[in-house]
């Protein structure tokens, strides 16, 4: 999150905890498996919101440090953790800009997660700082979901955009300011960092939401911040309700599709094995070498052989999709 943070998410925390989409069980199983998380490990959830990652991941590890610059998020996150009996989470008000000053206090982590938060940060600087805080076998997870601005909108989203622009202006808001979209792809930034290996996981599902849930979800965002709406909130909600019901009189929204992705780092041993693997022509000899030497790095190896070879050859997975806001 940027150092000029003022009120981007002020007033959103209550809605964030109740209406912001979480992450599927498969996501936590995946990163727990791939990073071999254990009760000896610590996780830093940077830009934690109200604990959408911190709380579900807490049973897998010894301790989670949850950081966010918005004090209301931290307060709401603590309440949600108590409701979920998540007692191994330390909640800290702060952001990525404060990492250099807090490095000694924070200590080292097996994993750092950034859910719907990386786009708010000085990305190159953050990755550089995090690399020195992560243990040798650890890595980072960058994940997010779609918003009504980041995919080709359907009818109800176009209707919502029209009402938002009527009340908050044509330019997309970020609290009392305006949103500055990232100018570079995340995978390009990561490839230039000290994190050299990237993998992607996408999870798609159809989420059908009630009218109240759509409105609550919008209030959880920086671009429909209820604090900024102020005394116009009631009129905004009436106009939004009318617009959405014109699209769908049943009161059920159209669909959100969420993409989940993750990245992690490579170690020197895998680099060496990959170079050796490349000395074999693609075929039985190369597959046998992978089976004999690289099974620790590739899961479900046998059925995935056609995908494993190009991944290891190029050293990077498919395009990372982290468009969540």
N, C-alpha and C positions, 0 to 999 in steps of 0.2 A: 504494500500500500504506500502511496506517495506521501512525502513529508508534509505536503500542504493539506492533508486531511483535515476537514472541518466537520461536515455534517452529512457526508455521503449516505450513511446508513442510519442517521439519527431518526428515531421514531419507528424503525422497521423491525426491531428485534422481536417484539411479541408476535408479529405476523410471520417472521422468519422461522421461529421455532414451531409454528403450527401449520404453516402453509407451504414452506419451501420444500421442494421434493428432496428426499434423502437419497441414499445409495443402496442398491440391491445387495442382498446377502452374498451373491456370487462375487461381487467386487471385493468384499472383505476376505472371503476365502481365497481369492486369487492372490491378493497382495500378501496375505499371511503365508501362503505357500511359497510364492516366488521369492520373498525376502526372508523366508524361514524364521518368522517372528516367534518369539518365545517369551516366557515369563521373566527372562533376564534382560529384555530389550526395552528401550525407551523410544517413543515416537514424539516428534514435534508436529503439531497441526497448525500451520502458519496461515493466518486469515481464517480462523476456525468458525466464524459465525456463532451460532448457538449450539454447536457440537454435532453437526450432521455427520462428520467423520470421527471426531474425538470420542464420542460416546460409544458408537458401535465397535470401534477398534480397541477400546480399552480392555475387554476381556482377553485379548490375545497377547497383551504385553504387561510388563511390570509397571510402567508409568507413561502417561500421555501429558505433554505440556501443550496447552491450548492457548494460542495467542491471537488477539484481535485488537485493532485500534479503537473500535467503538465500545465504550464502557457499557452501554446498554446490552450489547451482544454478550459480553462477559457475564453480566449479572443474570441474564436470561439463561445462558449456558449452564451456570452453576445450578439454577433451579431445575433445569432439565436433567442434569447429571444426578441430582438428588432423587428426582422422581424415578430415574432408571437405576438407582443404586450403583452408580459408577463412581467409586470412591478413590480411584487411582489417577484422577485428572487434576493437574495443577493449572489454574486459570490465571493468565497474565495479560494485562492491558499493554499492548505494544504491537509494533509492526516490523516489517522487514528492514526498514531504515535503521532500526535500533539494534540489529543483530551484532554489528561490530562491538558495541559497548556492552552487550549482554552475553557475549560468547563464553566468557569464563564462568558466569553465573549459570547459564543454561546447560553447559556441558555438552556431551556428545550423544548422538542419536543413531539408532539403526536405520530409521526411516523418517523422512520429512514429507508430509502431505500438504498439498495446496489445492483445496477444492473451491472452485469458483472464486479464486483470489489472485492467481498469478498475473492476470492482466492489470491489476491495480499496482503492481510493484515495478521497481526498477529491475527488470528481469536479469540483465547481464550481471549487475552487481549482486543481486540476491543469490544467483547460482554460484557465483564466486565465493561468497561468504558461507553458503551452506556446505560447499565441498569440504571445507576444513572442519565442519562440525559433525560430519557423518562418518561412522565407523567403516572399516575396510570393506566389509561385506554388505554394506548398506546401500541406500539410494534414495531417490525422490519419486514421489507420485504427484502428477499434475492431472487434475480431472475436473470436469465441469459438465454442465447441461445446457441445452438450448434455451434461448429466450425468444420473445416475439420479434426481436431485432436481428437475430443471427441466422435465421433460416428463411426460405421463401415462405411468407406468411399465408395462412389459409384465411377463410372469410372472417371468422370471429377475431382473429388476430389483427386483420386490417381494420375491423370495426373498433377494436380497442386502441389501436394506434391513432385513429382519427380523434377519439375523445382525449387521449393523452396529449396530443399536439394542440388541441383546442385550449386546454387548461395550462399546459406547461411549455408551449412553444414548439416550433418545428424541429429544433435541434434537440437531440437526445440528451436528457438531463443525467446528472450524477449529483444528487442532492441539490444544493443551491447553485452548483456549477454545471458544466457540460461535460459529456463523456468524450474522452480522446481514445479512439480505437487504436489498438496495437498496429504498428506499421510493418511488423515483420512476423513471419511464421514462427511459432514456438520451436518447431524442430530445427530451424536454421539457427536460432539462438542457442539451443542446447548443443548442437553439433560444434559450435564455436566455444563452448564452455569446457570445463574439465570432466563433465559427464559425457562419455563418448558412446555409450550404447543406449539405443532407444527401442522400446517395444510398445505396441499399441494393443489395447483391448477395447472393443466397442460392445456396448450392451444396449439393444433397442427394445423398447416396449411401448405399448400404447396406454396412455393414462387418460381416463375419462374423468373430468372434474365437474362438480356442480358450479352453479353461478357464484355462490359464496366463496367457493374454493379458488375460482379464477381471480376474483377481486382480492381475496386475502393473499394470494400468491403475488399479484402485482404490487400490493402494499409492502411486500418483503423486499422489493427491489430498490435500487438507487434511482431508477428513472421514474418511479411513481411514489416517491417518498411522501408519506402522509404528513410528516412534519412540514415539508415545503408546501404542500397543498393548503395547510392551515385551515382557515374557516371556509375554504372552497371545497373541502373534502366531501361534505354531504351532497353538494350539487354535482360534483364530479361523479360520485357513486351512483346518483340517480341517472345521470346521462349515460354512464357506462352500462348500467343495468338495462336501460332502454335499448341501447345500441346492440348489446349482446342478445337480448331477447328477440330483436328483429331478425337476427341471423339464425337463432335456434330457440323457438318459442318454448321448447321443453325445459329450458333452464340448464341443460347439460352442455358443456363446452364441446368443441371439437377436440382434437387430440394433440398432446405434447409427445414428442419423441426425444428421448434423452440418449446422448452418446457419452459413454464413459471411456476414458483413456488412462493409460499410465506409462511412465517412463522409469527406467532404472539404469544404473551405471554398470560399466563393464570392469573387470579386473585384469591384471596383467596376464594371469594364467590363461584366461579365455582368449586374449589377444594372441598368445603364443600358439595355443591349440588351433585357432582359426587359421593362422598362417601355415601351420603344418597340414591342415585339412586341404588347403588350396593347392598343395603340391600334388594331390591326387586328381585325376580326371573325374568329372562328375559321372558317377556310376557306382557299381558294387563296392569298389575299393574305398571310395569316399564314404559311403554309407557305413561300411564296416568300421572305418576309423571313428566316425561319429559315435556309433554304438559302443565302441570299446573305450573311448576317451572323453566323451562330452555329454554323457547322460545326466550329469549333475546340473547342466545348464539348459537342457531342453526337456520339457515335460511331455509325456505321452508321445515319445519319440517315434515309435514304429508307424502309427497311423499318420504322423505329420511329416514324414520324410520329404515329400514333394515341396512342402513349405519351408522346412528347416534349411535346406541347402541354399535357396536364394537369399534367405534372411541372413545367414552367416556369411554368405559371399559378399553382400553389399554392406553389411554391418549396421543396417538401419531398417526399422520396420516401416509399415505403411505410414501415410501422412497422419500426423497427430491432430486430432480434432478436439480443441479445448476452447470452445466458443462460449462457455457459460458466463453469465454476467451476474 
